[in-house]
Amino acid sequence: MAASPLNVQPSFHSRSNSVPSRQHPVTSQIDENLNRLRASQSASTSSSVGDKLNCLQDLYDYVDMFLQFPLTQQDLTQEKQRKLVEQLLDGSLVLLDVCGTAKDALQQTKECTQELQSILRRRRGVEGLANEVRKYLTSRKAAKKSICKALKNLKHMENKLTSSPFSKDDETGAVISTLKQVEAVTINVLESLLSFISAPVAESKTSRWSLVSKYMHQKRIMCEEEEQKTNEIANAEAALHSFVKSGNMKNVENVQNELQNSEMCIQDLEEGLESFYRRLIKARVTVLNILNC
C-alpha cells in the first residue's frame, strides 16, 4: 500500500538537535499516524481492523523514512543507547512471531473454510457434514489456543513499556522514544487483530435473557448482538455450531453464505497483515544494518 502524501511545508528551520526537528514533515506524519491509532476505538469489525492495519502500514512507511535520516542513525549507534536499541530489536522479534501466529490462524481457518464449502456443495448428508464441521471447529479451537499465547506475549510487552516509560523530551532519547511509541501502537493493533480472529461465539439470546433483566440490560444485549453480526468469522462459527446442534439440512444455505463471507473477510485481513509484516521486517533489518555499519 502506498503511504499517504507528505504534507510538506515550503520551508522549515534547521535545528542542531540529535534528531530531526519535530516540525519535519516525516516526524509530523509519524505523530499524526500515532495519534490516529491511539484515538481509534477497540476494533470489533473486519473493516475497523483493516483500517488499523492500513494506518499501521502508513506509519511504518514513515518510520522507514525516519530511519534513513543521518541524525537518526547517529543517535541509534550511540553506545549509551545500545541496550535500548537491543530491547527494541528483541521486541520486534516478538511482534514478528505474533504476526506469524495470526497469519497461520488465518491461513488455517481459510483452508478449512474452503474445504467445508466444497463439501457442503456436494451435500454428503447430514452425518457426513456434521463430522466435517466438527473438524473445522476443532481446528478453530487449536488456532484460538495459539492466539491466546500470542496475546499473553503482547500483554507482557505492553506491561514492560508501561512500567518503564521513556521521555520523548530527552534529546538523547528522542529517536528511541519515537520507536517505542510505534511499538506500543503496533501491540494495540495486533491485539485487536488477534481478538477479532479468535472470534468468541456469543451465548445464545435465550440463555442471556435468563441471566439478566430484560429491562435493565436490553441495550447492552442489542449491542452485543450487533457486534457479533459484524464479525464474519464469529458468524460462520456460530452458524456451524447451530448446524451441528440441529442437524437440519435446511440450514446448509445459511452456513454456506456465512462461510463465504468469512472467507472474503479472511482474505482481506491476510493481505493487510502480509503488507504490514513486510514493513516490520524491513524496519528491523534497517536498524540491524545501522548498528553493523
BALOBA-1460 file (C-alpha; in Angstrom, 3 decimals):
// residues 293
<rec num="1" residu="m" x="0.000" y="0.000" z="0.000"/>
<rec num="2" residu="a" x="1.286" y="3.453" z="-0.854"/>
<rec num="3" residu="a" x="1.808" y="5.831" z="2.026"/>
<rec num="4" residu="s" x="-0.286" y="8.953" z="2.368"/>
<rec num="5" residu="p" x="1.244" y="12.033" z="0.667"/>
<rec num="6" residu="l" x="3.521" y="14.077" z="2.849"/>
<rec num="7" residu="n" x="2.222" y="17.404" z="3.970"/>
<rec num="8" residu="v" x="5.452" y="19.179" z="3.066"/>
<rec num="9" residu="q" x="5.819" y="22.794" z="4.154"/>
<rec num="10" residu="p" x="7.526" y="25.321" z="1.851"/>
<rec num="11" residu="s" x="10.349" y="25.670" z="4.328"/>
<rec num="12" residu="f" x="11.263" y="24.767" z="7.886"/>
<rec num="13" residu="h" x="14.024" y="25.800" z="10.246"/>
<rec num="14" residu="s" x="17.012" y="23.556" z="10.746"/>
<rec num="15" residu="r" x="17.963" y="22.636" z="14.283"/>
<rec num="16" residu="s" x="21.045" y="21.224" z="15.951"/>
<rec num="17" residu="n" x="19.187" y="18.546" z="17.907"/>
<rec num="18" residu="s" x="20.410" y="14.971" z="17.726"/>
<rec num="19" residu="v" x="17.212" y="14.076" z="15.851"/>
<rec num="20" residu="p" x="15.243" y="15.774" z="13.058"/>
<rec num="21" residu="s" x="13.045" y="18.669" z="14.143"/>
<rec num="22" residu="r" x="9.571" y="17.680" z="15.289"/>
<rec num="23" residu="q" x="8.369" y="20.108" z="12.598"/>
<rec num="24" residu="h" x="9.936" y="17.931" z="9.924"/>
<rec num="25" residu="p" x="7.187" y="16.567" z="7.642"/>
<rec num="26" residu="v" x="8.193" y="12.946" z="8.226"/>
<rec num="27" residu="t" x="8.127" y="13.169" z="12.015"/>
<rec num="28" residu="s" x="4.885" y="15.133" z="11.786"/>
<rec num="29" residu="q" x="3.351" y="12.310" z="9.753"/>
<rec num="30" residu="i" x="4.599" y="9.763" z="12.278"/>
<rec num="31" residu="d" x="2.910" y="11.736" z="15.061"/>
<rec num="32" residu="e" x="-0.279" y="12.017" z="13.036"/>
<rec num="33" residu="n" x="-0.495" y="8.283" z="12.425"/>
<rec num="34" residu="l" x="0.366" y="7.526" z="16.048"/>
<rec num="35" residu="n" x="-2.459" y="9.792" z="17.183"/>
<rec num="36" residu="r" x="-4.899" y="8.219" z="14.711"/>
<rec num="37" residu="l" x="-4.128" y="4.750" z="16.020"/>
<rec num="38" residu="r" x="-4.310" y="5.834" z="19.665"/>
<rec num="39" residu="a" x="-7.662" y="7.509" z="19.057"/>
<rec num="40" residu="s" x="-9.179" y="4.540" z="17.235"/>
<rec num="41" residu="q" x="-11.664" y="2.584" z="19.266"/>
<rec num="42" residu="s" x="-11.313" y="-1.067" z="20.105"/>
<rec num="43" residu="a" x="-11.773" y="-2.825" z="16.787"/>
<rec num="44" residu="s" x="-14.781" y="-5.162" z="16.634"/>
<rec num="45" residu="t" x="-15.423" y="-5.309" z="12.889"/>
<rec num="46" residu="s" x="-13.361" y="-6.524" z="9.965"/>
<rec num="47" residu="s" x="-13.396" y="-3.033" z="8.438"/>
<rec num="48" residu="s" x="-12.131" y="-1.377" z="11.641"/>
<rec num="49" residu="v" x="-9.357" y="-3.963" z="12.000"/>
<rec num="50" residu="g" x="-8.498" y="-3.454" z="8.332"/>
<rec num="51" residu="d" x="-8.382" y="0.314" z="8.806"/>
<rec num="52" residu="k" x="-5.974" y="-0.115" z="11.703"/>
<rec num="53" residu="l" x="-3.706" y="-2.343" z="9.615"/>
<rec num="54" residu="n" x="-3.755" y="0.199" z="6.779"/>
<rec num="55" residu="c" x="-2.858" y="3.039" z="9.139"/>
<rec num="56" residu="l" x="-0.088" y="0.904" z="10.634"/>
<rec num="57" residu="q" x="1.328" y="0.344" z="7.151"/>
<rec num="58" residu="d" x="1.373" y="4.093" z="6.554"/>
<rec num="59" residu="l" x="3.087" y="4.608" z="9.905"/>
<rec num="60" residu="y" x="5.861" y="2.142" z="9.075"/>
<rec num="61" residu="d" x="6.409" y="3.759" z="5.678"/>
<rec num="62" residu="y" x="7.208" y="6.992" z="7.513"/>
<rec num="63" residu="v" x="9.290" y="5.116" z="10.077"/>
<rec num="64" residu="d" x="11.360" y="3.789" z="7.182"/>
<rec num="65" residu="m" x="11.997" y="7.371" z="6.038"/>
<rec num="66" residu="f" x="12.768" y="8.376" z="9.638"/>
<rec num="67" residu="l" x="15.391" y="5.633" z="9.896"/>
<rec num="68" residu="q" x="17.152" y="6.957" z="6.788"/>
<rec num="69" residu="f" x="17.992" y="10.286" z="8.446"/>
<rec num="70" residu="p" x="21.739" y="10.503" z="9.229"/>
<rec num="71" residu="l" x="20.963" y="12.066" z="12.603"/>
<rec num="72" residu="t" x="18.570" y="9.229" z="13.442"/>
<rec num="73" residu="q" x="21.239" y="6.683" z="12.579"/>
<rec num="74" residu="q" x="23.819" y="8.605" z="14.571"/>
<rec num="75" residu="d" x="21.543" y="8.546" z="17.605"/>
<rec num="76" residu="l" x="20.876" y="4.805" z="17.337"/>
<rec num="77" residu="t" x="24.591" y="3.969" z="17.205"/>
<rec num="78" residu="q" x="25.480" y="5.807" z="20.408"/>
<rec num="79" residu="e" x="26.880" y="3.389" z="22.942"/>
<rec num="80" residu="k" x="24.599" y="4.676" z="25.705"/>
<rec num="81" residu="q" x="21.609" y="3.755" z="23.535"/>
<rec num="82" residu="r" x="22.808" y="0.230" z="22.827"/>
<rec num="83" residu="k" x="20.708" y="-1.535" z="25.458"/>
<rec num="84" residu="l" x="17.550" y="0.338" z="24.478"/>
<rec num="85" residu="v" x="18.061" y="-0.422" z="20.784"/>
<rec num="86" residu="e" x="18.596" y="-4.106" z="21.607"/>
<rec num="87" residu="q" x="15.329" y="-4.077" z="23.572"/>
<rec num="88" residu="l" x="13.553" y="-2.703" z="20.510"/>
<rec num="89" residu="l" x="15.095" y="-5.411" z="18.347"/>
<rec num="90" residu="d" x="14.016" y="-8.092" z="20.834"/>
<rec num="91" residu="g" x="10.534" y="-6.614" z="20.797"/>
<rec num="92" residu="s" x="10.420" y="-6.702" z="17.011"/>
<rec num="93" residu="l" x="11.111" y="-10.445" z="17.146"/>
<rec num="94" residu="v" x="8.102" y="-10.929" z="19.414"/>
<rec num="95" residu="l" x="5.955" y="-8.835" z="17.068"/>
<rec num="96" residu="l" x="7.100" y="-10.878" z="14.073"/>
<rec num="97" residu="d" x="6.283" y="-14.082" z="15.943"/>
<rec num="98" residu="v" x="2.826" y="-12.758" z="16.797"/>
<rec num="99" residu="c" x="2.279" y="-11.833" z="13.148"/>
<rec num="100" residu="g" x="3.267" y="-15.379" z="12.243"/>
<rec num="101" residu="t" x="0.670" y="-16.754" z="14.667"/>
<rec num="102" residu="a" x="-2.006" y="-14.500" z="13.167"/>
<rec num="103" residu="k" x="-1.029" y="-15.478" z="9.622"/>
<rec num="104" residu="d" x="-1.131" y="-19.190" z="10.496"/>
<rec num="105" residu="a" x="-4.532" y="-18.842" z="12.183"/>
<rec num="106" residu="l" x="-5.982" y="-17.001" z="9.192"/>
<rec num="107" residu="q" x="-4.497" y="-19.438" z="6.697"/>
<rec num="108" residu="q" x="-5.679" y="-22.470" z="8.649"/>
<rec num="109" residu="t" x="-9.184" y="-21.075" z="9.053"/>
<rec num="110" residu="k" x="-9.377" y="-20.119" z="5.374"/>
<rec num="111" residu="e" x="-8.277" y="-23.567" z="4.208"/>
<rec num="112" residu="c" x="-10.809" y="-25.272" z="6.482"/>
<rec num="113" residu="t" x="-13.480" y="-22.840" z="5.308"/>
<rec num="114" residu="q" x="-12.771" y="-23.557" z="1.655"/>
<rec num="115" residu="e" x="-12.759" y="-27.315" z="2.240"/>
<rec num="116" residu="l" x="-16.023" y="-27.128" z="4.143"/>
<rec num="117" residu="q" x="-17.646" y="-25.062" z="1.394"/>
<rec num="118" residu="s" x="-16.603" y="-27.665" z="-1.148"/>
<rec num="119" residu="i" x="-18.096" y="-30.456" z="0.953"/>
<rec num="120" residu="l" x="-21.304" y="-28.512" z="1.538"/>
<rec num="121" residu="r" x="-21.747" y="-28.052" z="-2.207"/>
<rec num="122" residu="r" x="-21.544" y="-31.809" z="-2.647"/>
<rec num="123" residu="r" x="-24.191" y="-32.361" z="0.059"/>
<rec num="124" residu="r" x="-22.859" y="-35.624" z="1.509"/>
<rec num="125" residu="g" x="-25.696" y="-35.885" z="4.011"/>
<rec num="126" residu="v" x="-26.191" y="-34.510" z="7.492"/>
<rec num="127" residu="e" x="-23.951" y="-37.020" z="9.255"/>
<rec num="128" residu="g" x="-21.039" y="-36.532" z="6.885"/>
<rec num="129" residu="l" x="-21.414" y="-32.769" z="7.068"/>
<rec num="130" residu="a" x="-21.574" y="-32.820" z="10.842"/>
<rec num="131" residu="n" x="-18.291" y="-34.725" z="11.036"/>
<rec num="132" residu="e" x="-16.548" y="-32.213" z="8.746"/>
<rec num="133" residu="v" x="-17.963" y="-29.304" z="10.707"/>
<rec num="134" residu="r" x="-16.590" y="-30.805" z="13.906"/>
<rec num="135" residu="k" x="-13.161" y="-30.993" z="12.261"/>
<rec num="136" residu="y" x="-13.436" y="-27.292" z="11.406"/>
<rec num="137" residu="l" x="-14.412" y="-26.401" z="14.969"/>
<rec num="138" residu="t" x="-11.534" y="-28.488" z="16.343"/>
<rec num="139" residu="s" x="-9.148" y="-26.605" z="14.051"/>
<rec num="140" residu="r" x="-10.545" y="-23.296" z="15.274"/>
<rec num="141" residu="k" x="-10.033" y="-24.397" z="18.871"/>
<rec num="142" residu="a" x="-6.353" y="-25.075" z="18.183"/>
<rec num="143" residu="a" x="-5.971" y="-21.680" z="16.467"/>
<rec num="144" residu="k" x="-7.555" y="-19.919" z="19.452"/>
<rec num="145" residu="k" x="-5.115" y="-21.644" z="21.795"/>
<rec num="146" residu="s" x="-2.169" y="-20.272" z="19.796"/>
<rec num="147" residu="i" x="-3.776" y="-16.828" z="19.705"/>
<rec num="148" residu="c" x="-4.225" y="-16.876" z="23.484"/>
<rec num="149" residu="k" x="-0.495" y="-17.484" z="23.906"/>
<rec num="150" residu="a" x="0.344" y="-14.688" z="21.461"/>
<rec num="151" residu="l" x="-1.951" y="-12.274" z="23.301"/>
<rec num="152" residu="k" x="-0.164" y="-13.074" z="26.559"/>
<rec num="153" residu="n" x="3.183" y="-12.266" z="24.909"/>
<rec num="154" residu="l" x="1.796" y="-8.933" z="23.694"/>
<rec num="155" residu="k" x="0.426" y="-8.144" z="27.152"/>
<rec num="156" residu="h" x="3.859" y="-8.857" z="28.631"/>
<rec num="157" residu="m" x="5.439" y="-6.408" z="26.156"/>
<rec num="158" residu="e" x="2.755" y="-3.857" z="26.926"/>
<rec num="159" residu="n" x="3.390" y="-4.135" z="30.674"/>
<rec num="160" residu="k" x="7.119" y="-3.629" z="30.174"/>
<rec num="161" residu="l" x="6.507" y="-0.482" z="28.142"/>
<rec num="162" residu="t" x="4.113" y="0.862" z="30.762"/>
<rec num="163" residu="s" x="6.472" y="0.150" z="33.660"/>
<rec num="164" residu="s" x="9.454" y="1.854" z="32.011"/>
<rec num="165" residu="p" x="8.247" y="4.915" z="30.091"/>
<rec num="166" residu="f" x="10.878" y="6.815" z="28.135"/>
<rec num="167" residu="s" x="10.648" y="10.592" z="27.920"/>
<rec num="168" residu="k" x="10.489" y="11.918" z="24.384"/>
<rec num="169" residu="d" x="11.634" y="15.308" z="25.688"/>
<rec num="170" residu="d" x="15.095" y="13.941" z="26.340"/>
<rec num="171" residu="e" x="17.076" y="14.891" z="23.244"/>
<rec num="172" residu="t" x="19.413" y="11.927" z="23.526"/>
<rec num="173" residu="g" x="16.425" y="9.584" z="23.636"/>
<rec num="174" residu="a" x="14.019" y="11.178" z="21.174"/>
<rec num="175" residu="v" x="14.616" y="8.543" z="18.475"/>
<rec num="176" residu="i" x="14.193" y="5.669" z="20.935"/>
<rec num="177" residu="s" x="11.051" y="7.295" z="22.302"/>
<rec num="178" residu="t" x="9.529" y="7.577" z="18.829"/>
<rec num="179" residu="l" x="10.282" y="3.932" z="18.084"/>
<rec num="180" residu="k" x="8.858" y="2.855" z="21.435"/>
<rec num="181" residu="q" x="5.646" y="4.727" z="20.669"/>
<rec num="182" residu="v" x="5.485" y="2.925" z="17.328"/>
<rec num="183" residu="e" x="5.991" y="-0.371" z="19.151"/>
<rec num="184" residu="a" x="3.164" y="0.450" z="21.573"/>
<rec num="185" residu="v" x="0.566" y="1.168" z="18.877"/>
<rec num="186" residu="t" x="1.733" y="-1.901" z="16.947"/>
<rec num="187" residu="i" x="0.958" y="-4.019" z="20.003"/>
<rec num="188" residu="n" x="-2.504" y="-2.450" z="20.183"/>
<rec num="189" residu="v" x="-3.292" y="-3.188" z="16.541"/>
<rec num="190" residu="l" x="-2.087" y="-6.780" z="16.776"/>
<rec num="191" residu="e" x="-4.158" y="-7.294" z="19.920"/>
<rec num="192" residu="s" x="-7.232" y="-6.079" z="18.015"/>
<rec num="193" residu="l" x="-6.431" y="-8.364" z="15.094"/>
<rec num="194" residu="l" x="-5.896" y="-11.451" z="17.243"/>
<rec num="195" residu="s" x="-9.049" y="-10.787" z="19.253"/>
<rec num="196" residu="f" x="-11.035" y="-10.494" z="16.034"/>
<rec num="197" residu="i" x="-9.593" y="-13.713" z="14.604"/>
<rec num="198" residu="s" x="-10.282" y="-15.528" z="17.859"/>
<rec num="199" residu="a" x="-13.926" y="-14.511" z="17.401"/>
<rec num="200" residu="p" x="-15.527" y="-15.808" z="20.612"/>
<rec num="201" residu="v" x="-19.021" y="-17.061" z="19.863"/>
<rec num="202" residu="a" x="-21.567" y="-15.218" z="21.981"/>
<rec num="203" residu="e" x="-24.058" y="-17.056" z="24.141"/>
<rec num="204" residu="s" x="-27.468" y="-17.633" z="22.655"/>
<rec num="205" residu="k" x="-30.075" y="-14.915" z="23.090"/>
<rec num="206" residu="t" x="-32.267" y="-17.183" z="25.198"/>
<rec num="207" residu="s" x="-29.553" y="-18.026" z="27.714"/>
<rec num="208" residu="r" x="-28.618" y="-14.375" z="28.103"/>
<rec num="209" residu="w" x="-32.228" y="-13.371" z="28.788"/>
<rec num="210" residu="s" x="-32.409" y="-15.997" z="31.501"/>
<rec num="211" residu="l" x="-29.436" y="-14.449" z="33.275"/>
<rec num="212" residu="v" x="-30.296" y="-10.769" z="33.247"/>
<rec num="213" residu="s" x="-33.242" y="-8.473" z="33.471"/>
<rec num="214" residu="k" x="-34.755" y="-7.609" z="30.097"/>
<rec num="215" residu="y" x="-35.418" y="-4.047" z="31.137"/>
<rec num="216" residu="m" x="-32.014" y="-3.273" z="32.678"/>
<rec num="217" residu="h" x="-29.831" y="-4.943" z="30.051"/>
<rec num="218" residu="q" x="-31.732" y="-4.653" z="26.792"/>
<rec num="219" residu="k" x="-29.406" y="-2.019" z="25.326"/>
<rec num="220" residu="r" x="-26.261" y="-3.972" z="26.224"/>
<rec num="221" residu="i" x="-27.599" y="-7.168" z="24.705"/>
<rec num="222" residu="m" x="-28.551" y="-5.395" z="21.496"/>
<rec num="223" residu="c" x="-25.013" y="-4.002" z="21.280"/>
<rec num="224" residu="e" x="-23.501" y="-7.454" z="21.832"/>
<rec num="225" residu="e" x="-25.699" y="-8.985" z="19.150"/>
<rec num="226" residu="e" x="-24.887" y="-6.167" z="16.726"/>
<rec num="227" residu="e" x="-21.152" y="-6.568" z="17.400"/>
<rec num="228" residu="q" x="-21.348" y="-10.291" z="16.738"/>
<rec num="229" residu="k" x="-23.063" y="-9.623" z="13.395"/>
<rec num="230" residu="t" x="-20.049" y="-7.546" z="12.328"/>
<rec num="231" residu="n" x="-17.552" y="-10.379" z="12.865"/>
<rec num="232" residu="e" x="-17.778" y="-12.636" z="9.843"/>
<rec num="233" residu="i" x="-15.557" y="-15.304" z="11.391"/>
<rec num="234" residu="a" x="-17.719" y="-15.438" z="14.522"/>
<rec num="235" residu="n" x="-20.869" y="-15.579" z="12.384"/>
<rec num="236" residu="a" x="-19.573" y="-18.574" z="10.437"/>
<rec num="237" residu="e" x="-18.562" y="-20.383" z="13.606"/>
<rec num="238" residu="a" x="-21.928" y="-19.694" z="15.239"/>
<rec num="239" residu="a" x="-23.756" y="-20.962" z="12.153"/>
<rec num="240" residu="l" x="-21.711" y="-24.160" z="12.213"/>
<rec num="241" residu="h" x="-22.374" y="-24.714" z="15.904"/>
<rec num="242" residu="s" x="-26.090" y="-24.284" z="15.224"/>
<rec num="243" residu="f" x="-25.944" y="-26.690" z="12.284"/>
<rec num="244" residu="v" x="-24.223" y="-29.415" z="14.310"/>
<rec num="245" residu="k" x="-26.732" y="-28.973" z="17.125"/>
<rec num="246" residu="s" x="-29.821" y="-29.062" z="14.914"/>
<rec num="247" residu="g" x="-28.650" y="-31.420" z="12.162"/>
<rec num="248" residu="n" x="-31.123" y="-29.661" z="9.886"/>
<rec num="249" residu="m" x="-30.245" y="-29.683" z="6.180"/>
<rec num="250" residu="k" x="-32.360" y="-26.554" z="5.718"/>
<rec num="251" residu="n" x="-29.584" y="-24.611" z="7.460"/>
<rec num="252" residu="v" x="-26.978" y="-25.522" z="4.831"/>
<rec num="253" residu="e" x="-27.620" y="-22.491" z="2.636"/>
<rec num="254" residu="n" x="-27.206" y="-20.129" z="5.564"/>
<rec num="255" residu="v" x="-23.991" y="-21.892" z="6.594"/>
<rec num="256" residu="q" x="-22.657" y="-21.573" z="3.041"/>
<rec num="257" residu="n" x="-23.357" y="-17.848" z="2.998"/>
<rec num="258" residu="e" x="-21.644" y="-17.295" z="6.353"/>
<rec num="259" residu="l" x="-18.619" y="-19.324" z="5.270"/>
<rec num="260" residu="q" x="-18.328" y="-17.321" z="2.066"/>
<rec num="261" residu="n" x="-18.466" y="-14.047" z="3.994"/>
<rec num="262" residu="s" x="-15.859" y="-15.367" z="6.416"/>
<rec num="263" residu="e" x="-13.535" y="-16.378" z="3.585"/>
<rec num="264" residu="m" x="-13.692" y="-12.916" z="1.990"/>
<rec num="265" residu="c" x="-13.052" y="-11.293" z="5.352"/>
<rec num="266" residu="i" x="-10.048" y="-13.542" z="5.988"/>
<rec num="267" residu="q" x="-8.648" y="-12.768" z="2.535"/>
<rec num="268" residu="d" x="-8.743" y="-9.021" z="3.227"/>
<rec num="269" residu="l" x="-7.108" y="-9.420" z="6.636"/>
<rec num="270" residu="e" x="-4.408" y="-11.664" z="5.183"/>
<rec num="271" residu="e" x="-3.488" y="-9.066" z="2.585"/>
<rec num="272" residu="g" x="-3.301" y="-6.258" z="5.131"/>
<rec num="273" residu="l" x="-1.311" y="-8.354" z="7.601"/>
<rec num="274" residu="e" x="1.160" y="-9.559" z="4.962"/>
<rec num="275" residu="s" x="1.772" y="-5.997" z="3.793"/>
<rec num="276" residu="f" x="2.457" y="-4.837" z="7.350"/>
<rec num="277" residu="y" x="4.606" y="-7.918" z="8.060"/>
<rec num="278" residu="r" x="6.945" y="-6.999" z="5.203"/>
<rec num="279" residu="r" x="7.286" y="-3.453" z="6.540"/>
<rec num="280" residu="l" x="8.041" y="-4.734" z="10.046"/>
<rec num="281" residu="i" x="10.804" y="-6.967" z="8.685"/>
<rec num="282" residu="k" x="12.212" y="-4.059" z="6.670"/>
<rec num="283" residu="a" x="12.318" y="-1.807" z="9.745"/>
<rec num="284" residu="r" x="14.126" y="-4.470" z="11.779"/>
<rec num="285" residu="v" x="16.663" y="-5.103" z="9.024"/>
<rec num="286" residu="t" x="17.284" y="-1.359" z="8.644"/>
<rec num="287" residu="v" x="18.061" y="-0.973" z="12.351"/>
<rec num="288" residu="l" x="20.368" y="-4.014" z="12.271"/>
<rec num="289" residu="n" x="22.202" y="-2.575" z="9.266"/>
<rec num="290" residu="i" x="22.588" y="0.771" z="11.044"/>
<rec num="291" residu="l" x="24.176" y="-0.949" z="14.035"/>
<rec num="292" residu="n" x="26.519" y="-3.004" z="11.845"/>
<rec num="293" residu="c" x="27.802" y="-0.082" z="9.752"/>
